[in-house]
Amino acid sequence: MNTTLDESLLRRIDAYAAEHLEDRSTAVRQLVDFALREHAKREALKGYEQGRLTLRELARSLRLDTWQAQDLLLSEGVAVAQGSTSETAGAVEAVGVVLRAER
Protein backbone atom coordinates (compact mmCIF):
# COMPACT_ATOMS: atom_id res chain seq x y z
CA MET A 1 0.00 0.00 0.00
CA ASN A 2 1.23 3.45 -0.84
CA THR A 3 -0.03 6.79 0.34
CA THR A 4 1.00 10.38 -0.01
CA LEU A 5 1.38 12.57 3.07
CA ASP A 6 2.01 16.29 3.17
CA GLU A 7 5.26 17.49 4.73
CA SER A 8 3.62 18.82 7.89
CA LEU A 9 1.92 15.50 8.65
CA LEU A 10 5.08 13.58 7.82
CA ARG A 11 7.08 15.71 10.27
CA ARG A 12 4.48 15.04 12.98
CA ILE A 13 4.63 11.29 12.30
CA ASP A 14 8.41 11.35 12.40
CA ALA A 15 8.35 13.27 15.69
CA TYR A 16 5.96 10.67 17.13
CA ALA A 17 8.20 7.86 15.87
CA ALA A 18 11.30 9.44 17.40
CA GLU A 19 9.55 10.08 20.72
CA HIS A 20 8.40 6.44 20.89
CA LEU A 21 11.65 4.98 19.52
CA GLU A 22 9.86 3.46 16.52
CA ASP A 23 10.48 3.50 12.80
CA ARG A 24 8.10 5.47 10.58
CA SER A 25 6.13 2.40 9.39
CA THR A 26 5.50 1.19 12.93
CA ALA A 27 4.50 4.70 13.99
CA VAL A 28 2.00 4.94 11.12
CA ARG A 29 0.50 1.54 12.03
CA GLN A 30 0.18 2.56 15.69
CA LEU A 31 -1.40 5.89 14.84
CA VAL A 32 -3.85 4.41 12.34
CA ASP A 33 -4.83 1.69 14.84
CA PHE A 34 -5.38 4.29 17.56
CA ALA A 35 -7.40 6.54 15.24
CA LEU A 36 -9.65 3.66 14.17
CA ARG A 37 -10.26 2.54 17.77
CA GLU A 38 -11.01 6.14 18.80
CA HIS A 39 -13.38 6.53 15.85
CA ALA A 40 -15.21 3.32 16.82
CA LYS A 41 -15.47 4.58 20.41
CA ARG A 42 -16.89 7.95 19.30
CA GLU A 43 -19.41 6.27 17.01
CA ALA A 44 -20.50 3.85 19.76
CA LEU A 45 -20.88 6.70 22.26
CA LYS A 46 -22.95 8.65 19.75
CA GLY A 47 -25.12 5.58 19.16
CA TYR A 48 -25.66 5.21 22.90
CA GLU A 49 -26.48 8.90 23.36
CA GLN A 50 -28.99 8.74 20.50
CA GLY A 51 -30.62 5.65 21.98
CA ARG A 52 -29.58 3.35 19.11
CA LEU A 53 -27.40 1.22 21.43
CA THR A 54 -28.08 -0.15 24.88
CA LEU A 55 -25.37 -0.17 27.52
CA ARG A 56 -24.82 -3.87 26.85
CA GLU A 57 -24.54 -3.28 23.09
CA LEU A 58 -22.13 -0.40 23.66
CA ALA A 59 -19.98 -2.62 25.86
CA ARG A 60 -20.01 -5.48 23.35
CA SER A 61 -19.13 -3.21 20.42
CA LEU A 62 -16.09 -1.88 22.29
CA ARG A 63 -15.13 -5.26 23.79
CA LEU A 64 -15.72 -4.02 27.33
CA ASP A 65 -17.68 -5.48 30.19
CA THR A 66 -20.75 -3.55 31.36
CA TRP A 67 -18.91 -1.90 34.25
CA GLN A 68 -16.09 -0.73 32.00
CA ALA A 69 -18.65 0.66 29.54
CA GLN A 70 -20.37 2.51 32.37
CA ASP A 71 -17.01 3.91 33.52
CA LEU A 72 -16.31 5.03 29.94
CA LEU A 73 -19.65 6.83 29.76
CA LEU A 74 -18.94 8.58 33.04
CA SER A 75 -15.44 9.60 31.95
CA GLU A 76 -16.84 10.97 28.67
CA GLY A 77 -19.59 12.91 30.46
CA VAL A 78 -22.38 10.83 28.92
CA ALA A 79 -25.43 10.18 31.05
CA VAL A 80 -25.51 6.49 31.97
CA ALA A 81 -29.24 6.28 32.58
CA GLN A 82 -31.31 6.37 29.43
CA GLY A 83 -34.99 7.05 29.10
CA SER A 84 -37.24 9.97 29.78
CA THR A 85 -37.62 11.67 33.13
CA SER A 86 -41.17 10.32 33.39
CA GLU A 87 -39.93 6.75 32.84
CA THR A 88 -37.31 7.18 35.55
CA ALA A 89 -39.82 8.78 37.91
CA GLY A 90 -42.23 5.91 37.27
CA ALA A 91 -39.54 3.33 38.02
CA VAL A 92 -38.54 5.12 41.23
CA GLU A 93 -42.17 5.31 42.31
CA ALA A 94 -42.66 1.58 41.63
CA VAL A 95 -39.65 0.77 43.80
CA GLY A 96 -41.05 3.03 46.53
CA VAL A 97 -44.39 1.21 46.41
CA VAL A 98 -42.65 -2.14 46.86
CA LEU A 99 -40.49 -0.85 49.72
CA ARG A 100 -43.48 0.69 51.52
CA ALA A 101 -45.45 -2.54 51.13
CA GLU A 102 -42.60 -4.49 52.75
CA ARG A 103 -42.74 -2.41 55.92
N, C-alpha and C positions, 0 to 999 in steps of 0.2 A: 504494500500500500504506500502510496506517495501522497503528500499533501504540501501545500505551499503556505508558509506562515510569514506574516510581515515582520520586519526587523524588531519592532518594539516587543511583540509577543515572543519572538525567539530569544531576545535578551532576558525577558522575564523567566522563560523556561530554563535557560542556561543558569540564571541566578538561583532558581529553585534547585536545579541539579547540583550545583556547587555547594549550596547550603546543606543538602542532604547526602552529599558524597555519592552521587549517582551519575551515570552517563545520561546523555540527552534522551536516548530511546526509553530508558527505564523511567526517567522523569515524566516523559509524555504519557507513558502507560499509566503511571500512578495518578497523574493529574486527570486523565480522561476517566479512569475508574472512579476517582473521587467525585468528579462532576456528574457522572451518570448516577451514582448512588445518591448524591444530593438532589438531583433532579427527581429521582423516584420518590425520595422522602417528601419533597415539596408537593409533588402531585398527589401523593397519598394523604398528606395533611389537608390539602385543598379538598380532596374527595370527602374526607371526614367532616370538615367544616361545612360543606355543602349538603351533608346528609346522604351522600352516595355510598359511603363506607361505614360499617359499624366499627366499634373499637376492635372487635375480634378480627374483622377483615383488614383493618389498618395494620394490626400486629402481624398477621399472616403475610401481608404483602411486603412488609419490611423485615420479615424473618425475626420478629421479636416475640417475647411472650406478652401477655396482656398487661402485666405490671410495667414492663419496659416501655410498652406503647403509651401507657398512661403517664409515665414519667416524661416521655418525649413530648406529649401534648402539653404537660405542665411547663416544661422548659421552653417550649415554643410559644407559650402564652395562649394556647388554644383551650377553650372550655372543654372539660372532659365530659360533663353531662350534656346529653343531647335531648332535644325535645322542647316543647313549648313550656312556658311558665305554668300554664294551666295544667298540663300533664304532670309536671313535677309537683305542683300543689296538690293535685288529686292523689298522687302516690303517697305523699307525706301524710295527707289526711287519712288515707286507708291504713297506713301503719299506725297512726294515732288511734284509730278506732279499735284495731286489734289489741294494742297495748292497754287501752282503757278497759276493754272487755276482760283482759286477763287479771285485772286487779281485783 
